Amino acid sequence: MQHEILHVSGHIPLTLIFGVLLLTGWFAHVAGEKTGIPRVSLLLVIGVIAGPDMLDLVPDQVSSWFDQVTHLALAMVGFLLGERFMGRELKRSGRKVLIISIGEVLSAAVAVFLATQLIGLDPVMGLLLAAMAPASAPAATLDVINEEGASGPLSGIVLGVVAIDDAWGVILFSILLVLAQALNSDMAPLGWMLSAIWEVFGGIALGVILGFPMALMTGHMRKGEPTLLEASGFVLLCGGLALWLNISYLLACMALGATVANRAKHYKRPFSDIKGAIEPFMVMFFLLAGFKMDIGMLPSLGMIGAVYIVSRTIGLIGGGALASSVAGADSVVRRNVGWCLLSQAGVALGLALLVEERFPEVGSKILPLVIGSTIIFELLGPIFVRWRLKRAGEIPS
C-alpha cells in the first residue's frame, strides 16, 4: 500500500505544467525588473533553453497546445488593438500622429521588401518579412518614457504613434498575407481577389456585427459590475467564428474592439478586463514560441536576418523623418522619432506564427529569424529611446 501511495505516474499532469509555465512568467517579470532585460526576451530565451534543441525539458504534449494558445492570445491582442486604433485615444492623437504612424509603417515594410529582393530572396518570403516589419513594442517604449519622466513634443508624438502603429501593421499584414498567398498559388486572379476580399472585409464585417451586441451589453451594465465573462466570451466567439469561416481573426477582433470602443458607454471596462485575462496566455505564448525555435536554422538565416534588421531600422528611421516632415512636426521630432520605434515584441511573433501556419515551409525559416531579431530589438530598442530622448532634451537632469 505504501509503495502505491509513493508511486508517481510517468504522465505529467497538465495542471503541474500550467503552474510551472505561469511561475516561469512571474520569475521572468521579477528578473526583468532587477536586470533591466525585457521580459519577452527572457521568456523566449528560457523557452529555447528548455526546448527540444537544448535541454529538452518540455513534454511533447505541450507543443500541441501552441496553435490554440496563439489563437487565444492574438484574439485578445487584436481586440485591444482595436480600442487603440478606433477608440477615443486615436481621436485625441491628432493629424501629426496619424501621418507619422502610417508613414513609418509603410516605410518599414517597403524597406524590408526591397532589401530582401536585392539579395535575391523569394518574393513570397520577402512579402511576409515586410508584413511583420512594422510591428512594434509599445510597452517597452512606454516604460522608458515613464521611468525617465520624459516630456516634450517628441515624447508626446512617440506615445501617440506606438499606441496605434501596431493596428496599422496588422491591417498591412493581412493585405500582404493574402498577396503572398496569391503569389504562392495557381489560383486565377479573380479567384484570389475574391478570396482576399472575403478574408479581409469578411473579418472586419464579423467584428462589427458582433461589436454592436457586445457594446449594447457593456453599455447597459451597472457601473463597476464585472465584465470579464462577457468580454472574453465575445472576443473568443469572434476569433473562433473567424477561424471557422476562414477569414482574418486578427482583423475581426480588431473590428470588434473598435466597435465597442466607439459604441459602449462604459467602454473602458471590457478592455481593462481583457488586459487582466491576457497575461497568462501571453506568458505561455512567449515560452512556447521559444520551445518551437529551431536553433539549427539560425546559421543559414544569418544574412537574411542581418538584412531584415538593418532594412527595418533604416525604414523606421527614414520613414519617421519623412512622415514627420510631411506632417509639419518639429525638427526634434523629425530627427529622433524613428529611433524611438525600433522595439519589437509580441505582435511580430504572433504574425510570424500565423505565417508558419499558412506557409509551413517558409514559416519554418521566418519564425527563428523573427525570434532572434525580436530579442535584439527588445534589448536595443529601449537604449535607443533613452538616448534620443536625452538628445532631445526631454529627460529631466
C-alpha positions as CSV (number, residue, x, y, z in Angstrom):
1,M,0.0,0.0,0.0
2,Q,2.8,2.4,0.9
3,H,4.5,1.7,-2.4
4,E,1.3,2.6,-4.3
5,I,0.9,5.8,-2.4
6,L,4.5,6.9,-3.1
7,H,4.3,5.8,-6.8
8,V,4.4,8.8,-9.1
9,S,2.8,8.4,-12.5
10,G,5.1,8.9,-15.6
11,H,2.4,11.1,-17.1
12,I,2.9,14.8,-16.0
13,P,-0.4,16.4,-15.1
14,L,-1.5,19.4,-17.2
15,T,-2.1,21.4,-14.0
16,L,1.5,21.0,-13.0
17,I,2.8,22.1,-16.4
18,F,0.4,25.2,-16.3
19,G,1.7,26.1,-12.9
20,V,5.4,25.8,-13.9
21,L,4.8,27.9,-17.0
22,L,3.0,30.7,-15.1
23,L,5.6,30.8,-12.3
24,T,8.3,31.0,-15.0
25,G,6.5,34.0,-16.3
26,W,6.5,35.5,-12.8
27,F,10.2,34.8,-12.5
28,A,10.9,36.5,-15.8
29,H,9.0,39.5,-14.7
30,V,10.9,39.8,-11.5
31,A,14.3,39.1,-13.2
32,G,13.5,41.7,-15.9
33,E,12.8,44.4,-13.3
34,K,16.0,43.6,-11.4
35,T,18.3,43.4,-14.5
36,G,16.6,45.7,-17.0
37,I,16.3,42.9,-19.6
38,P,12.9,42.8,-21.3
39,R,10.6,40.1,-20.0
40,V,9.8,39.0,-23.6
41,S,13.5,38.3,-24.3
42,L,13.8,36.3,-21.0
43,L,10.8,34.2,-21.7
44,L,12.0,33.5,-25.3
45,V,15.5,32.5,-24.1
46,I,14.1,30.3,-21.3
47,G,11.8,28.6,-23.9
48,V,14.7,28.0,-26.3
49,I,16.9,26.5,-23.4
50,A,14.1,24.3,-22.2
51,G,13.1,23.3,-25.7
52,P,13.9,20.1,-27.7
53,D,17.1,21.6,-29.3
54,M,18.8,22.1,-25.9
55,L,17.7,20.6,-22.5
56,D,14.5,19.1,-23.9
57,L,12.7,19.6,-20.6
58,V,9.3,20.1,-22.2
59,P,6.9,17.2,-22.7
60,D,5.8,16.6,-26.3
61,Q,2.2,17.2,-25.4
62,V,2.9,20.9,-24.7
63,S,3.8,21.5,-28.4
64,S,0.2,20.5,-29.3
65,W,-1.2,23.5,-27.3
66,F,0.7,26.0,-29.3
67,D,-1.7,26.8,-32.1
68,Q,-4.6,27.2,-29.6
69,V,-2.6,29.4,-27.3
70,T,-1.6,31.5,-30.2
71,H,-5.2,31.9,-31.4
72,L,-6.4,32.8,-27.9
73,A,-3.6,35.3,-27.2
74,L,-3.8,37.0,-30.6
75,A,-7.6,37.3,-30.5
76,M,-7.2,39.2,-27.3
77,V,-4.3,41.3,-28.7
78,G,-6.5,42.2,-31.7
79,F,-9.3,43.3,-29.5
80,L,-7.0,45.6,-27.5
81,L,-5.5,47.0,-30.7
82,G,-9.0,47.8,-32.0
83,E,-9.6,50.1,-29.0
84,R,-6.3,51.9,-29.7
85,F,-7.0,52.2,-33.4
86,M,-10.6,53.5,-33.4
87,G,-11.2,54.4,-29.8
88,R,-11.1,57.8,-28.2
89,E,-7.3,57.6,-27.9
90,L,-7.0,58.0,-31.7
91,K,-9.3,61.0,-31.7
92,R,-7.0,62.7,-29.2
93,S,-3.9,61.8,-31.1
94,G,-4.3,64.4,-33.9
95,R,-3.2,64.7,-37.5
96,K,0.6,64.5,-36.9
97,V,0.5,61.2,-35.1
98,L,-1.8,59.7,-37.8
99,I,0.5,60.7,-40.6
100,I,3.7,59.7,-38.8
101,S,2.2,56.3,-37.8
102,I,1.1,55.5,-41.4
103,G,4.4,56.7,-42.8
104,E,6.6,54.6,-40.6
105,V,4.5,51.5,-41.0
106,L,4.7,51.7,-44.8
107,S,8.3,52.7,-45.0
108,A,9.4,49.8,-42.8
109,A,7.5,47.3,-45.0
110,V,8.8,48.8,-48.2
111,A,12.4,49.0,-47.0
112,V,12.4,45.3,-45.9
113,F,10.8,44.1,-49.1
114,L,13.2,46.0,-51.4
115,A,16.2,44.8,-49.3
116,T,15.2,41.2,-49.5
117,Q,14.7,41.4,-53.2
118,L,18.2,43.0,-53.7
119,I,19.7,39.9,-52.1
120,G,17.6,37.6,-54.3
121,L,15.1,36.3,-51.7
122,D,11.9,34.6,-52.9
123,P,9.2,37.4,-53.3
124,V,6.8,35.4,-51.1
125,M,9.2,35.3,-48.2
126,G,10.1,39.0,-48.9
127,L,6.5,40.0,-48.7
128,L,6.0,38.1,-45.4
129,L,9.0,39.6,-43.8
130,A,7.9,43.0,-44.9
131,A,4.5,42.4,-43.4
132,M,6.0,41.8,-40.0
133,A,8.5,44.7,-40.1
134,P,6.1,47.5,-38.8
135,A,5.1,45.7,-35.6
136,S,6.4,47.5,-32.5
137,A,6.5,47.0,-28.7
138,P,4.6,49.9,-27.1
139,A,5.2,48.6,-23.6
140,A,9.0,48.8,-23.9
141,T,8.8,52.4,-25.2
142,L,6.2,53.5,-22.7
143,D,8.3,52.0,-19.8
144,V,11.3,54.1,-20.8
145,I,9.3,57.4,-21.1
146,N,7.6,56.8,-17.7
147,E,10.7,55.7,-16.0
148,E,12.7,58.7,-17.1
149,G,9.8,61.2,-16.6
150,A,10.3,62.4,-20.2
151,S,8.1,65.1,-21.6
152,G,8.0,67.3,-24.7
153,P,7.0,67.2,-28.3
154,L,9.0,64.1,-29.1
155,S,7.6,62.1,-26.1
156,G,4.1,63.1,-27.0
157,I,4.4,62.1,-30.6
158,V,6.1,58.8,-29.8
159,L,3.4,57.9,-27.2
160,G,0.7,58.6,-29.8
161,V,2.4,56.6,-32.6
162,V,3.2,53.5,-30.6
163,A,-0.5,53.4,-29.4
164,I,-1.8,52.9,-32.9
165,D,1.1,51.7,-35.2
166,D,0.6,48.0,-34.4
167,A,-3.0,48.3,-35.6
168,W,-1.9,49.8,-38.9
169,G,0.7,47.0,-39.0
170,V,-1.9,44.3,-38.6
171,I,-4.0,45.7,-41.4
172,L,-1.0,45.8,-43.7
173,F,0.0,42.3,-42.7
174,S,-3.5,41.0,-43.5
175,I,-3.3,42.5,-47.0
176,L,0.3,41.3,-47.7
177,L,-0.5,37.9,-46.4
178,V,-3.3,37.5,-48.9
179,L,-1.0,38.8,-51.7
180,A,1.7,36.3,-50.7
181,Q,-0.9,33.5,-50.8
182,A,-1.8,34.6,-54.3
183,L,1.8,34.5,-55.4
184,N,2.2,31.1,-53.9
185,S,-0.8,29.5,-55.6
186,D,-2.0,28.7,-59.1
187,M,-5.4,30.4,-58.4
188,A,-6.7,32.7,-61.2
189,P,-6.5,36.4,-60.5
190,L,-10.3,36.7,-60.0
191,G,-10.2,33.8,-57.5
192,W,-7.5,35.2,-55.2
193,M,-9.1,38.7,-55.4
194,L,-12.4,37.3,-54.2
195,S,-10.5,35.3,-51.6
196,A,-8.7,38.5,-50.4
197,I,-12.0,40.4,-50.2
198,W,-13.6,37.6,-48.2
199,E,-10.7,37.3,-45.8
200,V,-10.1,41.0,-45.1
201,F,-13.6,42.5,-45.4
202,G,-15.3,39.4,-44.0
203,G,-13.1,39.7,-40.9
204,I,-14.0,43.4,-40.5
205,A,-17.7,42.8,-41.1
206,L,-17.8,39.9,-38.5
207,G,-16.1,42.1,-35.9
208,V,-18.6,45.0,-36.5
209,I,-21.6,42.7,-36.4
210,L,-20.6,41.2,-33.1
211,G,-19.4,44.5,-31.7
212,F,-22.9,46.0,-31.6
213,P,-24.5,43.5,-29.2
214,M,-21.2,43.5,-27.2
215,A,-21.3,47.3,-26.9
216,L,-25.0,47.2,-26.0
217,M,-24.4,44.7,-23.2
218,T,-21.4,46.6,-21.9
219,G,-23.1,50.0,-22.1
220,H,-26.1,48.9,-20.1
221,M,-24.4,47.3,-17.2
222,R,-24.3,48.9,-13.7
223,K,-21.1,50.9,-13.0
224,G,-18.4,48.7,-11.6
225,E,-20.1,45.4,-12.4
226,P,-17.6,42.8,-13.7
227,T,-17.4,42.2,-17.5
228,L,-14.8,39.5,-17.8
229,L,-17.2,36.8,-18.8
230,E,-19.0,38.9,-21.4
231,A,-15.8,40.5,-22.7
232,S,-13.7,37.3,-23.0
233,G,-16.8,35.4,-24.3
234,F,-17.4,37.8,-27.2
235,V,-13.6,38.0,-28.1
236,L,-13.2,34.3,-28.2
237,L,-16.5,33.8,-30.1
238,C,-15.4,36.4,-32.6
239,G,-12.0,34.7,-33.1
240,G,-13.4,31.2,-33.3
241,L,-16.1,32.2,-35.8
242,A,-13.4,33.9,-37.9
243,L,-11.2,30.8,-37.9
244,W,-14.2,28.6,-38.8
245,L,-15.2,30.9,-41.7
246,N,-11.6,31.1,-42.9
247,I,-11.4,34.9,-42.5
248,S,-8.8,37.1,-40.7
249,Y,-9.4,36.6,-37.0
250,L,-7.0,39.4,-36.2
251,L,-8.9,41.9,-38.2
252,A,-12.2,40.5,-36.9
253,C,-11.1,41.0,-33.2
254,M,-9.7,44.4,-34.1
255,A,-13.0,45.5,-35.6
256,L,-14.8,44.1,-32.5
257,G,-12.6,46.2,-30.2
258,A,-13.0,49.3,-32.4
259,T,-16.8,49.0,-32.5
260,V,-17.1,48.5,-28.7
261,A,-14.7,51.5,-28.1
262,N,-17.0,53.7,-30.1
263,R,-20.4,52.4,-29.1
264,A,-20.2,51.3,-25.5
265,K,-20.9,53.9,-22.7
266,H,-18.6,52.2,-20.2
267,Y,-16.1,51.3,-22.9
268,K,-13.0,51.0,-20.8
269,R,-14.2,48.1,-18.6
270,P,-14.2,45.3,-21.1
271,F,-10.7,46.4,-22.3
272,S,-9.3,46.5,-18.8
273,D,-10.7,43.1,-18.1
274,I,-9.2,41.6,-21.2
275,K,-5.8,43.2,-20.2
276,G,-6.0,41.3,-17.0
277,A,-7.1,38.0,-18.6
278,I,-4.5,38.0,-21.4
279,E,-1.4,37.9,-19.1
280,P,-1.3,34.0,-18.6
281,F,-1.8,33.4,-22.3
282,M,1.0,35.8,-23.3
283,V,3.4,34.1,-20.9
284,M,2.6,30.7,-22.4
285,F,2.7,32.2,-25.9
286,F,6.3,33.5,-25.5
287,L,7.6,30.4,-23.8
288,L,6.0,28.1,-26.4
289,A,7.5,30.3,-29.2
290,G,10.9,29.7,-27.6
291,F,10.2,25.9,-27.5
292,K,9.4,25.9,-31.2
293,M,12.5,27.7,-32.3
294,D,14.8,25.6,-34.5
295,I,18.3,26.6,-33.5
296,G,19.8,24.7,-36.4
297,M,18.2,27.1,-38.8
298,L,20.0,30.2,-37.5
299,P,23.4,29.8,-39.3
300,S,21.6,29.6,-42.7
301,L,19.5,32.6,-41.8
302,G,22.4,34.9,-40.8
303,M,22.5,37.0,-44.0
304,I,18.7,37.3,-44.2
305,G,18.4,38.2,-40.5
306,A,21.1,40.9,-40.9
307,V,19.3,42.3,-43.9
308,Y,16.0,42.3,-42.1
309,I,17.3,44.0,-39.0
310,V,19.2,46.7,-41.0
311,S,16.5,47.4,-43.5
312,R,13.8,47.6,-40.8
313,T,15.9,50.0,-38.9
314,I,16.6,52.2,-41.9
315,G,12.9,52.1,-42.9
316,L,11.7,53.2,-39.5
317,I,14.3,56.0,-39.1
318,G,13.9,57.3,-42.6
319,G,10.2,56.9,-42.8
320,G,9.7,58.5,-39.4
321,A,11.7,61.5,-40.6
322,L,9.9,61.8,-43.9
323,A,6.5,61.4,-42.4
324,S,7.3,63.9,-39.7
325,S,8.3,66.5,-42.4
326,V,5.0,65.9,-44.3
327,A,3.1,66.3,-41.0
328,G,4.8,69.5,-40.2
329,A,6.3,68.2,-36.9
330,D,9.1,69.9,-35.0
331,S,12.7,69.3,-36.1
332,V,13.4,67.5,-32.9
333,V,10.6,65.0,-33.8
334,R,11.9,64.6,-37.4
335,R,15.5,63.8,-36.2
336,N,14.5,61.3,-33.4
337,V,11.1,59.7,-33.8
338,G,12.2,56.7,-35.9
339,W,14.9,55.8,-33.4
340,C,12.2,55.5,-30.7
341,L,10.1,53.0,-32.6
342,L,12.6,50.1,-33.1
343,S,11.4,47.9,-30.2
344,Q,9.6,44.8,-31.4
345,A,7.9,42.1,-29.4
346,G,4.7,40.1,-29.1
347,V,2.7,41.2,-32.2
348,A,5.6,40.4,-34.5
349,L,6.0,36.9,-33.0
350,G,2.2,36.4,-33.3
351,L,2.3,37.4,-37.0
352,A,5.3,35.1,-37.6
353,L,3.3,32.2,-36.1
354,L,0.4,32.9,-38.4
355,V,2.8,32.8,-41.3
356,E,4.1,29.4,-40.2
357,E,0.5,28.2,-40.0
358,R,-0.3,29.4,-43.6
359,F,3.1,28.8,-45.2
360,P,4.8,25.9,-43.3
361,E,7.9,25.7,-45.4
362,V,8.6,29.5,-45.4
363,G,7.3,29.9,-41.9
364,S,9.9,27.4,-40.5
365,K,12.6,29.9,-41.6
366,I,10.8,33.0,-40.7
367,L,10.0,32.0,-37.1
368,P,13.6,31.6,-35.8
369,L,14.6,34.8,-37.7
370,V,11.8,36.8,-36.1
371,I,12.5,35.4,-32.6
372,G,16.2,36.2,-33.0
373,S,15.6,39.8,-34.3
374,T,12.9,40.3,-31.6
375,I,15.4,39.6,-28.9
376,I,17.9,42.1,-30.5
377,F,15.3,44.8,-31.0
378,E,13.9,44.3,-27.4
379,L,17.3,44.7,-25.9
380,L,18.5,47.6,-28.1
381,G,15.2,49.4,-28.6
382,P,14.8,50.9,-25.1
383,I,18.5,52.0,-25.2
384,F,17.8,54.0,-28.4
385,V,14.7,55.5,-26.9
386,R,16.5,56.7,-23.8
387,W,19.4,58.1,-26.0
388,R,17.2,60.0,-28.3
389,L,15.0,61.4,-25.6
390,K,18.1,62.6,-23.8
391,R,19.4,64.2,-27.0
392,A,16.1,65.9,-27.5
393,G,16.4,67.4,-24.0
394,E,13.2,65.8,-22.8
395,I,14.7,63.8,-19.9
396,P,14.9,65.9,-16.7
397,S,18.5,66.2,-15.4
